[in-house]
Amino acid sequence: MLLPDRNTVDRLLRHYRAQERVVLARPCDLSVRRRFEDTAYTLCVLMGKRNAREAVHAAERYVGRTSPAPRQALEGLPGS
């Protein structure tokens, strides 16, 4: 089985998390949501998973991250 490049997965995972924060801040912006969904789809394909949640968890395990993003990354968002 071919495995994706760890650096690519790590970069895509960081991009996904950053877009996730933007979508939470601007939920009605369709272009932001579309980019987020495209990134989620790419993660699903790379990790061989059917949904974004499974793909993100698989990507985190693959690149060696077992814990969620640090709390500082979430500060400044509504509800945090």
mmJSON file of the N, C-alpha and C atoms, coordinates in Angstrom:
{"data_MODEL":{"atom_site":{
"group_PDB":["ATOM","ATOM","ATOM","ATOM","ATOM","ATOM","ATOM","ATOM","ATOM","ATOM","ATOM","ATOM","ATOM","ATOM","ATOM","ATOM","ATOM","ATOM","ATOM","ATOM","ATOM","ATOM","ATOM","ATOM","ATOM","ATOM","ATOM","ATOM","ATOM","ATOM","ATOM","ATOM","ATOM","ATOM","ATOM","ATOM","ATOM","ATOM","ATOM","ATOM","ATOM","ATOM","ATOM","ATOM","ATOM","ATOM","ATOM","ATOM","ATOM","ATOM","ATOM","ATOM","ATOM","ATOM","ATOM","ATOM","ATOM","ATOM","ATOM","ATOM","ATOM","ATOM","ATOM","ATOM","ATOM","ATOM","ATOM","ATOM","ATOM","ATOM","ATOM","ATOM","ATOM","ATOM","ATOM","ATOM","ATOM","ATOM","ATOM","ATOM","ATOM","ATOM","ATOM","ATOM","ATOM","ATOM","ATOM","ATOM","ATOM","ATOM","ATOM","ATOM","ATOM","ATOM","ATOM","ATOM","ATOM","ATOM","ATOM","ATOM","ATOM","ATOM","ATOM","ATOM","ATOM","ATOM","ATOM","ATOM","ATOM","ATOM","ATOM","ATOM","ATOM","ATOM","ATOM","ATOM","ATOM","ATOM","ATOM","ATOM","ATOM","ATOM","ATOM","ATOM","ATOM","ATOM","ATOM","ATOM","ATOM","ATOM","ATOM","ATOM","ATOM","ATOM","ATOM","ATOM","ATOM","ATOM","ATOM","ATOM","ATOM","ATOM","ATOM","ATOM","ATOM","ATOM","ATOM","ATOM","ATOM","ATOM","ATOM","ATOM","ATOM","ATOM","ATOM","ATOM","ATOM","ATOM","ATOM","ATOM","ATOM","ATOM","ATOM","ATOM","ATOM","ATOM","ATOM","ATOM","ATOM","ATOM","ATOM","ATOM","ATOM","ATOM","ATOM","ATOM","ATOM","ATOM","ATOM","ATOM","ATOM","ATOM","ATOM","ATOM","ATOM","ATOM","ATOM","ATOM","ATOM","ATOM","ATOM","ATOM","ATOM","ATOM","ATOM","ATOM","ATOM","ATOM","ATOM","ATOM","ATOM","ATOM","ATOM","ATOM","ATOM","ATOM","ATOM","ATOM","ATOM","ATOM","ATOM","ATOM","ATOM","ATOM","ATOM","ATOM","ATOM","ATOM","ATOM","ATOM","ATOM","ATOM","ATOM","ATOM","ATOM","ATOM","ATOM","ATOM","ATOM","ATOM","ATOM","ATOM","ATOM","ATOM","ATOM","ATOM","ATOM","ATOM","ATOM","ATOM"],
"id":[1,2,3,4,5,6,7,8,9,10,11,12,13,14,15,16,17,18,19,20,21,22,23,24,25,26,27,28,29,30,31,32,33,34,35,36,37,38,39,40,41,42,43,44,45,46,47,48,49,50,51,52,53,54,55,56,57,58,59,60,61,62,63,64,65,66,67,68,69,70,71,72,73,74,75,76,77,78,79,80,81,82,83,84,85,86,87,88,89,90,91,92,93,94,95,96,97,98,99,100,101,102,103,104,105,106,107,108,109,110,111,112,113,114,115,116,117,118,119,120,121,122,123,124,125,126,127,128,129,130,131,132,133,134,135,136,137,138,139,140,141,142,143,144,145,146,147,148,149,150,151,152,153,154,155,156,157,158,159,160,161,162,163,164,165,166,167,168,169,170,171,172,173,174,175,176,177,178,179,180,181,182,183,184,185,186,187,188,189,190,191,192,193,194,195,196,197,198,199,200,201,202,203,204,205,206,207,208,209,210,211,212,213,214,215,216,217,218,219,220,221,222,223,224,225,226,227,228,229,230,231,232,233,234,235,236,237,238,239,240],
"type_symbol":["N","C","C","N","C","C","N","C","C","N","C","C","N","C","C","N","C","C","N","C","C","N","C","C","N","C","C","N","C","C","N","C","C","N","C","C","N","C","C","N","C","C","N","C","C","N","C","C","N","C","C","N","C","C","N","C","C","N","C","C","N","C","C","N","C","C","N","C","C","N","C","C","N","C","C","N","C","C","N","C","C","N","C","C","N","C","C","N","C","C","N","C","C","N","C","C","N","C","C","N","C","C","N","C","C","N","C","C","N","C","C","N","C","C","N","C","C","N","C","C","N","C","C","N","C","C","N","C","C","N","C","C","N","C","C","N","C","C","N","C","C","N","C","C","N","C","C","N","C","C","N","C","C","N","C","C","N","C","C","N","C","C","N","C","C","N","C","C","N","C","C","N","C","C","N","C","C","N","C","C","N","C","C","N","C","C","N","C","C","N","C","C","N","C","C","N","C","C","N","C","C","N","C","C","N","C","C","N","C","C","N","C","C","N","C","C","N","C","C","N","C","C","N","C","C","N","C","C","N","C","C","N","C","C","N","C","C","N","C","C"],
"label_atom_id":["N","CA","C","N","CA","C","N","CA","C","N","CA","C","N","CA","C","N","CA","C","N","CA","C","N","CA","C","N","CA","C","N","CA","C","N","CA","C","N","CA","C","N","CA","C","N","CA","C","N","CA","C","N","CA","C","N","CA","C","N","CA","C","N","CA","C","N","CA","C","N","CA","C","N","CA","C","N","CA","C","N","CA","C","N","CA","C","N","CA","C","N","CA","C","N","CA","C","N","CA","C","N","CA","C","N","CA","C","N","CA","C","N","CA","C","N","CA","C","N","CA","C","N","CA","C","N","CA","C","N","CA","C","N","CA","C","N","CA","C","N","CA","C","N","CA","C","N","CA","C","N","CA","C","N","CA","C","N","CA","C","N","CA","C","N","CA","C","N","CA","C","N","CA","C","N","CA","C","N","CA","C","N","CA","C","N","CA","C","N","CA","C","N","CA","C","N","CA","C","N","CA","C","N","CA","C","N","CA","C","N","CA","C","N","CA","C","N","CA","C","N","CA","C","N","CA","C","N","CA","C","N","CA","C","N","CA","C","N","CA","C","N","CA","C","N","CA","C","N","CA","C","N","CA","C","N","CA","C","N","CA","C","N","CA","C","N","CA","C","N","CA","C","N","CA","C","N","CA","C"],
"label_alt_id":[null,null,null,null,null,null,null,null,null,null,null,null,null,null,null,null,null,null,null,null,null,null,null,null,null,null,null,null,null,null,null,null,null,null,null,null,null,null,null,null,null,null,null,null,null,null,null,null,null,null,null,null,null,null,null,null,null,null,null,null,null,null,null,null,null,null,null,null,null,null,null,null,null,null,null,null,null,null,null,null,null,null,null,null,null,null,null,null,null,null,null,null,null,null,null,null,null,null,null,null,null,null,null,null,null,null,null,null,null,null,null,null,null,null,null,null,null,null,null,null,null,null,null,null,null,null,null,null,null,null,null,null,null,null,null,null,null,null,null,null,null,null,null,null,null,null,null,null,null,null,null,null,null,null,null,null,null,null,null,null,null,null,null,null,null,null,null,null,null,null,null,null,null,null,null,null,null,null,null,null,null,null,null,null,null,null,null,null,null,null,null,null,null,null,null,null,null,null,null,null,null,null,null,null,null,null,null,null,null,null,null,null,null,null,null,null,null,null,null,null,null,null,null,null,null,null,null,null,null,null,null,null,null,null,null,null,null,null,null,null],
"label_comp_id":["MET","MET","MET","LEU","LEU","LEU","LEU","LEU","LEU","PRO","PRO","PRO","ASP","ASP","ASP","ARG","ARG","ARG","ASN","ASN","ASN","THR","THR","THR","VAL","VAL","VAL","ASP","ASP","ASP","ARG","ARG","ARG","LEU","LEU","LEU","LEU","LEU","LEU","ARG","ARG","ARG","HIS","HIS","HIS","TYR","TYR","TYR","ARG","ARG","ARG","ALA","ALA","ALA","GLN","GLN","GLN","GLU","GLU","GLU","ARG","ARG","ARG","VAL","VAL","VAL","VAL","VAL","VAL","LEU","LEU","LEU","ALA","ALA","ALA","ARG","ARG","ARG","PRO","PRO","PRO","CYS","CYS","CYS","ASP","ASP","ASP","LEU","LEU","LEU","SER","SER","SER","VAL","VAL","VAL","ARG","ARG","ARG","ARG","ARG","ARG","ARG","ARG","ARG","PHE","PHE","PHE","GLU","GLU","GLU","ASP","ASP","ASP","THR","THR","THR","ALA","ALA","ALA","TYR","TYR","TYR","THR","THR","THR","LEU","LEU","LEU","CYS","CYS","CYS","VAL","VAL","VAL","LEU","LEU","LEU","MET","MET","MET","GLY","GLY","GLY","LYS","LYS","LYS","ARG","ARG","ARG","ASN","ASN","ASN","ALA","ALA","ALA","ARG","ARG","ARG","GLU","GLU","GLU","ALA","ALA","ALA","VAL","VAL","VAL","HIS","HIS","HIS","ALA","ALA","ALA","ALA","ALA","ALA","GLU","GLU","GLU","ARG","ARG","ARG","TYR","TYR","TYR","VAL","VAL","VAL","GLY","GLY","GLY","ARG","ARG","ARG","THR","THR","THR","SER","SER","SER","PRO","PRO","PRO","ALA","ALA","ALA","PRO","PRO","PRO","ARG","ARG","ARG","GLN","GLN","GLN","ALA","ALA","ALA","LEU","LEU","LEU","GLU","GLU","GLU","GLY","GLY","GLY","LEU","LEU","LEU","PRO","PRO","PRO","GLY","GLY","GLY","SER","SER","SER"],
"label_asym_id":["A","A","A","A","A","A","A","A","A","A","A","A","A","A","A","A","A","A","A","A","A","A","A","A","A","A","A","A","A","A","A","A","A","A","A","A","A","A","A","A","A","A","A","A","A","A","A","A","A","A","A","A","A","A","A","A","A","A","A","A","A","A","A","A","A","A","A","A","A","A","A","A","A","A","A","A","A","A","A","A","A","A","A","A","A","A","A","A","A","A","A","A","A","A","A","A","A","A","A","A","A","A","A","A","A","A","A","A","A","A","A","A","A","A","A","A","A","A","A","A","A","A","A","A","A","A","A","A","A","A","A","A","A","A","A","A","A","A","A","A","A","A","A","A","A","A","A","A","A","A","A","A","A","A","A","A","A","A","A","A","A","A","A","A","A","A","A","A","A","A","A","A","A","A","A","A","A","A","A","A","A","A","A","A","A","A","A","A","A","A","A","A","A","A","A","A","A","A","A","A","A","A","A","A","A","A","A","A","A","A","A","A","A","A","A","A","A","A","A","A","A","A","A","A","A","A","A","A","A","A","A","A","A","A","A","A","A","A","A","A"],
"label_entity_id":["1","1","1","1","1","1","1","1","1","1","1","1","1","1","1","1","1","1","1","1","1","1","1","1","1","1","1","1","1","1","1","1","1","1","1","1","1","1","1","1","1","1","1","1","1","1","1","1","1","1","1","1","1","1","1","1","1","1","1","1","1","1","1","1","1","1","1","1","1","1","1","1","1","1","1","1","1","1","1","1","1","1","1","1","1","1","1","1","1","1","1","1","1","1","1","1","1","1","1","1","1","1","1","1","1","1","1","1","1","1","1","1","1","1","1","1","1","1","1","1","1","1","1","1","1","1","1","1","1","1","1","1","1","1","1","1","1","1","1","1","1","1","1","1","1","1","1","1","1","1","1","1","1","1","1","1","1","1","1","1","1","1","1","1","1","1","1","1","1","1","1","1","1","1","1","1","1","1","1","1","1","1","1","1","1","1","1","1","1","1","1","1","1","1","1","1","1","1","1","1","1","1","1","1","1","1","1","1","1","1","1","1","1","1","1","1","1","1","1","1","1","1","1","1","1","1","1","1","1","1","1","1","1","1","1","1","1","1","1","1"],
"label_seq_id":[1,1,1,2,2,2,3,3,3,4,4,4,5,5,5,6,6,6,7,7,7,8,8,8,9,9,9,10,10,10,11,11,11,12,12,12,13,13,13,14,14,14,15,15,15,16,16,16,17,17,17,18,18,18,19,19,19,20,20,20,21,21,21,22,22,22,23,23,23,24,24,24,25,25,25,26,26,26,27,27,27,28,28,28,29,29,29,30,30,30,31,31,31,32,32,32,33,33,33,34,34,34,35,35,35,36,36,36,37,37,37,38,38,38,39,39,39,40,40,40,41,41,41,42,42,42,43,43,43,44,44,44,45,45,45,46,46,46,47,47,47,48,48,48,49,49,49,50,50,50,51,51,51,52,52,52,53,53,53,54,54,54,55,55,55,56,56,56,57,57,57,58,58,58,59,59,59,60,60,60,61,61,61,62,62,62,63,63,63,64,64,64,65,65,65,66,66,66,67,67,67,68,68,68,69,69,69,70,70,70,71,71,71,72,72,72,73,73,73,74,74,74,75,75,75,76,76,76,77,77,77,78,78,78,79,79,79,80,80,80],
"pdbx_PDB_ins_code":[null,null,null,null,null,null,null,null,null,null,null,null,null,null,null,null,null,null,null,null,null,null,null,null,null,null,null,null,null,null,null,null,null,null,null,null,null,null,null,null,null,null,null,null,null,null,null,null,null,null,null,null,null,null,null,null,null,null,null,null,null,null,null,null,null,null,null,null,null,null,null,null,null,null,null,null,null,null,null,null,null,null,null,null,null,null,null,null,null,null,null,null,null,null,null,null,null,null,null,null,null,null,null,null,null,null,null,null,null,null,null,null,null,null,null,null,null,null,null,null,null,null,null,null,null,null,null,null,null,null,null,null,null,null,null,null,null,null,null,null,null,null,null,null,null,null,null,null,null,null,null,null,null,null,null,null,null,null,null,null,null,null,null,null,null,null,null,null,null,null,null,null,null,null,null,null,null,null,null,null,null,null,null,null,null,null,null,null,null,null,null,null,null,null,null,null,null,null,null,null,null,null,null,null,null,null,null,null,null,null,null,null,null,null,null,null,null,null,null,null,null,null,null,null,null,null,null,null,null,null,null,null,null,null,null,null,null,null,null,null],
"Cartn_x":[0.842,0.0,0.889,0.565,1.297,0.829,1.777,1.45,1.774,0.961,1.239,2.467,3.056,4.201,3.778,4.525,4.173,4.138,5.083,5.108,3.869,3.426,2.22,1.005,0.899,-0.227,-0.194,0.979,1.104,0.68,1.158,0.809,-0.693,-1.271,-2.702,-3.523,-3.061,-3.746,-3.733,-2.586,-2.512,-3.421,-3.46,-4.321,-5.802,-6.145,-7.512,-7.924,-7.04,-7.343,-7.489,-6.643,-6.744,-8.055,-8.426,-9.682,-10.883,-10.753,-11.817,-12.122,-11.075,-11.27,-11.931,-11.557,-12.153,-13.63,-13.963,-15.368,-16.191,-15.621,-16.341,-16.546,-15.587,-15.697,-16.629,-16.699,-17.52,-18.353,-19.34,-20.082,-20.929,-21.245,-22.099,-21.312,-20.001,-19.156,-18.988,-19.676,-19.678,-18.318,-17.537,-16.223,-15.286,-15.387,-14.585,-15.001,-16.293,-16.802,-16.377,-16.412,-16.036,-14.56,-13.684,-12.262,-12.045,-12.778,-12.69,-13.119,-14.214,-14.706,-13.747,-13.116,-12.117,-10.926,-10.489,-9.367,-9.756,-10.962,-11.449,-11.501,-11.971,-12.04,-10.645,-9.686,-8.317,-7.744,-8.018,-7.578,-8.21,-9.489,-10.174,-9.507,-9.195,-8.565,-7.172,-6.369,-5.007,-4.994,-5.925,-5.917,-6.802,-7.526,-8.367,-9.563,-10.141,-11.292,-12.517,-13.699,-14.939,-15.47,-15.015,-15.489,-14.327,-14.534,-13.462,-13.001,-13.914,-13.532,-12.559,-12.874,-11.979,-10.651,-10.706,-9.487,-8.572,-9.151,-8.352,-7.702,-8.458,-7.882,-6.767,-7.003,-5.985,-4.734,-4.935,-3.809,-3.023,-3.731,-3.044,-2.202,-2.745,-1.975,-0.783,-1.004,0.04,1.23,0.958,2.064,2.578,1.959,2.467,1.812,0.721,-0.017,-1.164,-1.198,-2.298,-3.226,-2.818,-3.664,-4.144,-5.26,-5.758,-4.83,-5.15,-4.352,-4.29,-3.198,-3.092,-4.203,-4.535,-5.617,-5.362,-4.092,-3.775,-4.277,-4.291,-4.726,-6.207,-6.965,-8.406,-8.849,-7.931,-8.294,-8.716,-9.663,-10.122,-11.301,-11.658,-12.806,-14.067,-15.198,-16.438,-16.639,-16.983,-17.243,-16.013,-14.831,-13.639,-13.183],
"Cartn_y":[-1.179,0.0,1.245,2.177,3.438,4.354,5.022,5.961,7.384,8.352,9.736,10.286,11.303,11.978,12.633,12.377,12.922,14.448,15.069,16.537,17.098,16.425,16.857,16.716,15.6,15.376,16.401,16.654,17.625,19.017,19.425,20.744,20.845,19.78,19.776,19.785,19.087,19.056,20.435,21.113,22.474,23.417,23.247,24.065,23.81,22.551,22.174,22.85,22.768,23.369,24.887,25.527,26.981,27.34,26.588,26.851,26.567,25.585,25.261,26.472,27.137,28.334,29.456,29.614,30.665,30.363,29.104,28.729,28.998,28.728,29.002,30.5,31.293,32.744,33.352,32.746,33.283,32.17,31.636,30.467,30.7,31.943,32.217,32.498,32.537,32.798,31.508,31.423,30.187,29.854,30.848,30.557,29.963,30.452,29.904,28.456,28.232,26.878,25.921,26.389,25.553,25.139,26.09,25.765,24.749,24.943,24.03,22.617,22.52,21.222,20.57,21.367,20.829,20.247,20.958,20.476,19.202,19.165,17.969,16.783,17.024,15.957,15.426,16.33,15.926,15.078,15.479,14.669,13.279,13.214,11.922,11.019,11.585,10.798,10.332,11.25,10.893,9.822,9.92,9.004,7.773,7.744,6.59,6.453,7.56,7.555,8.142,7.793,8.227,9.565,10.014,11.316,12.1,13.402,14.3,13.997,13.671,13.403,12.235,11.14,9.982,10.329,11.107,11.478,12.34,13.278,14.145,13.323,12.422,11.581,10.689,10.121,9.278,10.1,11.304,12.176,12.571,12.875,13.233,12.068,10.872,9.696,9.477,9.663,9.412,10.357,11.615,12.57,12.634,11.861,11.778,12.714,13.339,14.199,13.397,13.282,12.548,13.464,14.716,15.65,16.758,17.413,18.492,19.706,20.663,21.893,22.585,23.299,24.004,25.041,25.315,26.243,27.643,28.07,29.409,29.561,28.49,28.573,28.867,28.569,28.774,30.076,30.791,32.039,33.083,33.894,34.944,34.531,33.247,32.789,32.954,33.126,33.227,31.982,32.169,31.06,30.509,31.062,30.527,31.433],
"Cartn_z":[0.0,0.0,0.0,-0.844,-0.891,0.231,0.865,1.937,1.472,1.882,1.481,2.205,1.631,2.227,3.54,4.603,5.927,5.934,5.242,5.206,4.516,3.464,2.755,3.653,4.345,5.25,6.384,6.943,8.029,7.564,6.383,5.841,5.59,5.007,4.723,6.01,7.02,8.309,8.966,8.925,9.47,8.689,7.378,6.528,6.866,7.066,7.439,8.753,9.75,11.061,10.958,10.154,9.974,9.287,8.26,7.567,8.466,9.326,10.274,11.156,11.614,12.447,11.656,10.392,9.557,9.314,9.054,8.837,10.093,11.248,12.491,12.694,12.245,12.389,11.343,10.159,9.064,8.429,9.146,8.668,7.414,7.109,5.943,4.671,4.759,3.599,2.802,1.665,0.888,0.279,-0.088,-0.67,0.386,1.616,2.717,2.98,3.011,3.252,2.137,0.899,-0.236,-0.155,0.196,0.342,1.472,2.567,3.702,3.281,2.557,2.103,1.114,0.257,-0.677,0.076,1.103,1.91,2.649,3.178,3.876,2.916,1.7,0.7,0.375,0.215,-0.086,1.045,2.292,3.437,3.4,3.053,2.972,1.935,0.776,-0.281,0.152,0.68,1.098,2.183,3.119,4.258,4.032,2.905,2.594,3.52,3.906,4.82,4.126,4.64,4.012,4.508,5.683,6.163,6.768,6.888,7.321,8.742,9.604,10.997,11.092,10.398,10.391,9.726,8.647,7.922,8.785,9.525,10.396,11.5,12.108,13.165,12.614,11.439,10.824,10.48,9.975,9.616,10.865,11.948,13.194,13.711,13.648,14.072,13.141,11.849,10.855,11.013,11.298,11.446,12.881,13.771,15.13,16.107,15.73,16.66,17.228,18.534,19.151,19.915,20.109,20.842,19.906,20.239,19.401,19.428,18.597,18.505,19.858,20.147,21.42,21.597,22.815,23.14,22.564,22.494,21.979,20.542,19.768,18.374,18.275,19.328,19.3,19.947,20.572,21.23,20.197,20.556,19.672,18.816,18.856,18.111,18.941,18.291,19.056,19.914,21.145,22.049,22.738,22.473,23.139,24.259],
"occupancy":[1.0,1.0,1.0,1.0,1.0,1.0,1.0,1.0,1.0,1.0,1.0,1.0,1.0,1.0,1.0,1.0,1.0,1.0,1.0,1.0,1.0,1.0,1.0,1.0,1.0,1.0,1.0,1.0,1.0,1.0,1.0,1.0,1.0,1.0,1.0,1.0,1.0,1.0,1.0,1.0,1.0,1.0,1.0,1.0,1.0,1.0,1.0,1.0,1.0,1.0,1.0,1.0,1.0,1.0,1.0,1.0,1.0,1.0,1.0,1.0,1.0,1.0,1.0,1.0,1.0,1.0,1.0,1.0,1.0,1.0,1.0,1.0,1.0,1.0,1.0,1.0,1.0,1.0,1.0,1.0,1.0,1.0,1.0,1.0,1.0,1.0,1.0,1.0,1.0,1.0,1.0,1.0,1.0,1.0,1.0,1.0,1.0,1.0,1.0,1.0,1.0,1.0,1.0,1.0,1.0,1.0,1.0,1.0,1.0,1.0,1.0,1.0,1.0,1.0,1.0,1.0,1.0,1.0,1.0,1.0,1.0,1.0,1.0,1.0,1.0,1.0,1.0,1.0,1.0,1.0,1.0,1.0,1.0,1.0,1.0,1.0,1.0,1.0,1.0,1.0,1.0,1.0,1.0,1.0,1.0,1.0,1.0,1.0,1.0,1.0,1.0,1.0,1.0,1.0,1.0,1.0,1.0,1.0,1.0,1.0,1.0,1.0,1.0,1.0,1.0,1.0,1.0,1.0,1.0,1.0,1.0,1.0,1.0,1.0,1.0,1.0,1.0,1.0,1.0,1.0,1.0,1.0,1.0,1.0,1.0,1.0,1.0,1.0,1.0,1.0,1.0,1.0,1.0,1.0,1.0,1.0,1.0,1.0,1.0,1.0,1.0,1.0,1.0,1.0,1.0,1.0,1.0,1.0,1.0,1.0,1.0,1.0,1.0,1.0,1.0,1.0,1.0,1.0,1.0,1.0,1.0,1.0,1.0,1.0,1.0,1.0,1.0,1.0,1.0,1.0,1.0,1.0,1.0,1.0,1.0,1.0,1.0,1.0,1.0,1.0],
"B_iso_or_equiv":[0.0,0.0,0.0,0.0,0.0,0.0,0.0,0.0,0.0,0.0,0.0,0.0,0.0,0.0,0.0,0.0,0.0,0.0,0.0,0.0,0.0,0.0,0.0,0.0,0.0,0.0,0.0,0.0,0.0,0.0,0.0,0.0,0.0,0.0,0.0,0.0,0.0,0.0,0.0,0.0,0.0,0.0,0.0,0.0,0.0,0.0,0.0,0.0,0.0,0.0,0.0,0.0,0.0,0.0,0.0,0.0,0.0,0.0,0.0,0.0,0.0,0.0,0.0,0.0,0.0,0.0,0.0,0.0,0.0,0.0,0.0,0.0,0.0,0.0,0.0,0.0,0.0,0.0,0.0,0.0,0.0,0.0,0.0,0.0,0.0,0.0,0.0,0.0,0.0,0.0,0.0,0.0,0.0,0.0,0.0,0.0,0.0,0.0,0.0,0.0,0.0,0.0,0.0,0.0,0.0,0.0,0.0,0.0,0.0,0.0,0.0,0.0,0.0,0.0,0.0,0.0,0.0,0.0,0.0,0.0,0.0,0.0,0.0,0.0,0.0,0.0,0.0,0.0,0.0,0.0,0.0,0.0,0.0,0.0,0.0,0.0,0.0,0.0,0.0,0.0,0.0,0.0,0.0,0.0,0.0,0.0,0.0,0.0,0.0,0.0,0.0,0.0,0.0,0.0,0.0,0.0,0.0,0.0,0.0,0.0,0.0,0.0,0.0,0.0,0.0,0.0,0.0,0.0,0.0,0.0,0.0,0.0,0.0,0.0,0.0,0.0,0.0,0.0,0.0,0.0,0.0,0.0,0.0,0.0,0.0,0.0,0.0,0.0,0.0,0.0,0.0,0.0,0.0,0.0,0.0,0.0,0.0,0.0,0.0,0.0,0.0,0.0,0.0,0.0,0.0,0.0,0.0,0.0,0.0,0.0,0.0,0.0,0.0,0.0,0.0,0.0,0.0,0.0,0.0,0.0,0.0,0.0,0.0,0.0,0.0,0.0,0.0,0.0,0.0,0.0,0.0,0.0,0.0,0.0,0.0,0.0,0.0,0.0,0.0,0.0],
"pdbx_formal_charge":[null,null,null,null,null,null,null,null,null,null,null,null,null,null,null,null,null,null,null,null,null,null,null,null,null,null,null,null,null,null,null,null,null,null,null,null,null,null,null,null,null,null,null,null,null,null,null,null,null,null,null,null,null,null,null,null,null,null,null,null,null,null,null,null,null,null,null,null,null,null,null,null,null,null,null,null,null,null,null,null,null,null,null,null,null,null,null,null,null,null,null,null,null,null,null,null,null,null,null,null,null,null,null,null,null,null,null,null,null,null,null,null,null,null,null,null,null,null,null,null,null,null,null,null,null,null,null,null,null,null,null,null,null,null,null,null,null,null,null,null,null,null,null,null,null,null,null,null,null,null,null,null,null,null,null,null,null,null,null,null,null,null,null,null,null,null,null,null,null,null,null,null,null,null,null,null,null,null,null,null,null,null,null,null,null,null,null,null,null,null,null,null,null,null,null,null,null,null,null,null,null,null,null,null,null,null,null,null,null,null,null,null,null,null,null,null,null,null,null,null,null,null,null,null,null,null,null,null,null,null,null,null,null,null,null,null,null,null,null,null],
"auth_seq_id":[1,1,1,2,2,2,3,3,3,4,4,4,5,5,5,6,6,6,7,7,7,8,8,8,9,9,9,10,10,10,11,11,11,12,12,12,13,13,13,14,14,14,15,15,15,16,16,16,17,17,17,18,18,18,19,19,19,20,20,20,21,21,21,22,22,22,23,23,23,24,24,24,25,25,25,26,26,26,27,27,27,28,28,28,29,29,29,30,30,30,31,31,31,32,32,32,33,33,33,34,34,34,35,35,35,36,36,36,37,37,37,38,38,38,39,39,39,40,40,40,41,41,41,42,42,42,43,43,43,44,44,44,45,45,45,46,46,46,47,47,47,48,48,48,49,49,49,50,50,50,51,51,51,52,52,52,53,53,53,54,54,54,55,55,55,56,56,56,57,57,57,58,58,58,59,59,59,60,60,60,61,61,61,62,62,62,63,63,63,64,64,64,65,65,65,66,66,66,67,67,67,68,68,68,69,69,69,70,70,70,71,71,71,72,72,72,73,73,73,74,74,74,75,75,75,76,76,76,77,77,77,78,78,78,79,79,79,80,80,80],
"auth_comp_id":["MET","MET","MET","LEU","LEU","LEU","LEU","LEU","LEU","PRO","PRO","PRO","ASP","ASP","ASP","ARG","ARG","ARG","ASN","ASN","ASN","THR","THR","THR","VAL","VAL","VAL","ASP","ASP","ASP","ARG","ARG","ARG","LEU","LEU","LEU","LEU","LEU","LEU","ARG","ARG","ARG","HIS","HIS","HIS","TYR","TYR","TYR","ARG","ARG","ARG","ALA","ALA","ALA","GLN","GLN","GLN","GLU","GLU","GLU","ARG","ARG","ARG","VAL","VAL","VAL","VAL","VAL","VAL","LEU","LEU","LEU","ALA","ALA","ALA","ARG","ARG","ARG","PRO","PRO","PRO","CYS","CYS","CYS","ASP","ASP","ASP","LEU","LEU","LEU","SER","SER","SER","VAL","VAL","VAL","ARG","ARG","ARG","ARG","ARG","ARG","ARG","ARG","ARG","PHE","PHE","PHE","GLU","GLU","GLU","ASP","ASP","ASP","THR","THR","THR","ALA","ALA","ALA","TYR","TYR","TYR","THR","THR","THR","LEU","LEU","LEU","CYS","CYS","CYS","VAL","VAL","VAL","LEU","LEU","LEU","MET","MET","MET","GLY","GLY","GLY","LYS","LYS","LYS","ARG","ARG","ARG","ASN","ASN","ASN","ALA","ALA","ALA","ARG","ARG","ARG","GLU","GLU","GLU","ALA","ALA","ALA","VAL","VAL","VAL","HIS","HIS","HIS","ALA","ALA","ALA","ALA","ALA","ALA","GLU","GLU","GLU","ARG","ARG","ARG","TYR","TYR","TYR","VAL","VAL","VAL","GLY","GLY","GLY","ARG","ARG","ARG","THR","THR","THR","SER","SER","SER","PRO","PRO","PRO","ALA","ALA","ALA","PRO","PRO","PRO","ARG","ARG","ARG","GLN","GLN","GLN","ALA","ALA","ALA","LEU","LEU","LEU","GLU","GLU","GLU","GLY","GLY","GLY","LEU","LEU","LEU","PRO","PRO","PRO","GLY","GLY","GLY","SER","SER","SER"],
"auth_asym_id":["A","A","A","A","A","A","A","A","A","A","A","A","A","A","A","A","A","A","A","A","A","A","A","A","A","A","A","A","A","A","A","A","A","A","A","A","A","A","A","A","A","A","A","A","A","A","A","A","A","A","A","A","A","A","A","A","A","A","A","A","A","A","A","A","A","A","A","A","A","A","A","A","A","A","A","A","A","A","A","A","A","A","A","A","A","A","A","A","A","A","A","A","A","A","A","A","A","A","A","A","A","A","A","A","A","A","A","A","A","A","A","A","A","A","A","A","A","A","A","A","A","A","A","A","A","A","A","A","A","A","A","A","A","A","A","A","A","A","A","A","A","A","A","A","A","A","A","A","A","A","A","A","A","A","A","A","A","A","A","A","A","A","A","A","A","A","A","A","A","A","A","A","A","A","A","A","A","A","A","A","A","A","A","A","A","A","A","A","A","A","A","A","A","A","A","A","A","A","A","A","A","A","A","A","A","A","A","A","A","A","A","A","A","A","A","A","A","A","A","A","A","A","A","A","A","A","A","A","A","A","A","A","A","A","A","A","A","A","A","A"],
"auth_atom_id":["N","CA","C","N","CA","C","N","CA","C","N","CA","C","N","CA","C","N","CA","C","N","CA","C","N","CA","C","N","CA","C","N","CA","C","N","CA","C","N","CA","C","N","CA","C","N","CA","C","N","CA","C","N","CA","C","N","CA","C","N","CA","C","N","CA","C","N","CA","C","N","CA","C","N","CA","C","N","CA","C","N","CA","C","N","CA","C","N","CA","C","N","CA","C","N","CA","C","N","CA","C","N","CA","C","N","CA","C","N","CA","C","N","CA","C","N","CA","C","N","CA","C","N","CA","C","N","CA","C","N","CA","C","N","CA","C","N","CA","C","N","CA","C","N","CA","C","N","CA","C","N","CA","C","N","CA","C","N","CA","C","N","CA","C","N","CA","C","N","CA","C","N","CA","C","N","CA","C","N","CA","C","N","CA","C","N","CA","C","N","CA","C","N","CA","C","N","CA","C","N","CA","C","N","CA","C","N","CA","C","N","CA","C","N","CA","C","N","CA","C","N","CA","C","N","CA","C","N","CA","C","N","CA","C","N","CA","C","N","CA","C","N","CA","C","N","CA","C","N","CA","C","N","CA","C","N","CA","C","N","CA","C","N","CA","C","N","CA","C","N","CA","C","N","CA","C","N","CA","C"],
"pdbx_PDB_model_num":[1,1,1,1,1,1,1,1,1,1,1,1,1,1,1,1,1,1,1,1,1,1,1,1,1,1,1,1,1,1,1,1,1,1,1,1,1,1,1,1,1,1,1,1,1,1,1,1,1,1,1,1,1,1,1,1,1,1,1,1,1,1,1,1,1,1,1,1,1,1,1,1,1,1,1,1,1,1,1,1,1,1,1,1,1,1,1,1,1,1,1,1,1,1,1,1,1,1,1,1,1,1,1,1,1,1,1,1,1,1,1,1,1,1,1,1,1,1,1,1,1,1,1,1,1,1,1,1,1,1,1,1,1,1,1,1,1,1,1,1,1,1,1,1,1,1,1,1,1,1,1,1,1,1,1,1,1,1,1,1,1,1,1,1,1,1,1,1,1,1,1,1,1,1,1,1,1,1,1,1,1,1,1,1,1,1,1,1,1,1,1,1,1,1,1,1,1,1,1,1,1,1,1,1,1,1,1,1,1,1,1,1,1,1,1,1,1,1,1,1,1,1,1,1,1,1,1,1,1,1,1,1,1,1,1,1,1,1,1,1]
}}}
